[in-house]
């Protein structure tokens, strides 16, 4: 997860979808259950601006908004 998010940010991507699937148990599968814990890890928190949790129309995916990579930022505003 860490490498995927870092590479996506380095490629200039801002919005990505993590497909977890719905899982077969009541609380969902392993990916769906563990994703919030992974995203809250200190080394990943700095990459993320926010998460849109599963929507009724697509309950097997979480959309993430990534911060811009330092190399993709425009001129600073003073």
C-alpha positions in Angstrom: 0.0 0.0 0.0 2.8 2.4 0.9 4.6 1.9 -2.4 1.4 2.1 -4.4 0.4 5.4 -2.9 3.9 6.9 -3.1 4.2 5.9 -6.8 0.8 7.3 -7.6 1.7 10.6 -5.9 5.1 10.7 -7.7 3.3 10.2 -11.0 1.2 13.2 -10.3 -2.1 11.4 -9.6 -4.5 13.1 -7.3 -7.5 10.8 -7.0 -7.2 7.0 -6.9 -9.5 4.1 -6.2 -8.6 1.2 -3.9 -10.8 -1.7 -4.8 -11.3 -3.8 -1.7 -14.3 -5.8 -2.8 -17.3 -6.3 -0.5 -16.0 -9.4 1.3 -18.0 -12.4 2.3 -18.4 -11.8 6.0 -20.6 -9.2 7.7 -17.8 -6.8 8.3 -16.2 -7.2 4.9 -13.1 -8.9 3.7 -9.5 -8.4 5.0 -8.7 -5.5 2.7 -11.9 -3.6 3.4 -11.5 -4.2 7.2 -7.8 -3.3 7.3 -7.6 -0.4 4.9 -8.6 2.4 7.4 -5.8 1.1 9.8 -3.2 1.2 7.0 -4.2 4.6 5.8 -3.9 6.0 9.3 -0.3 4.8 9.6 2.0 7.8 10.2 4.0 7.2 7.0 0.9 7.4 4.9 -1.1 10.2 6.6 1.2 12.8 4.9 0.3 11.5 1.4 -3.5 11.8 1.9 -5.9 14.7 1.9 -9.0 12.6 2.3 -11.0 9.5 1.7 -14.4 9.0 0.2 -15.7 5.9 1.8 -17.7 3.3 -0.1 -20.8 4.6 -1.8 -24.0 2.7 -2.1 -23.5 2.5 -5.9 -20.0 1.0 -5.5 -19.5 -0.4 -2.0 -16.3 -2.3 -3.0 -14.1 0.7 -3.5 -12.6 3.6 -1.5 -11.5 6.8 -3.4 -8.5 8.6 -2.0 -7.4 12.2 -2.7 -3.6 12.5 -2.6 -1.6 15.5 -1.8 0.4 17.0 -4.7 4.0 15.8 -4.9 6.5 18.5 -4.2 7.8 18.3 -7.8 4.2 18.8 -9.2 3.4 21.9 -7.3 3.1 25.2 -9.1 4.8 28.4 -8.0 4.1 29.3 -4.4 1.8 32.2 -3.7 3.1 34.8 -1.5 
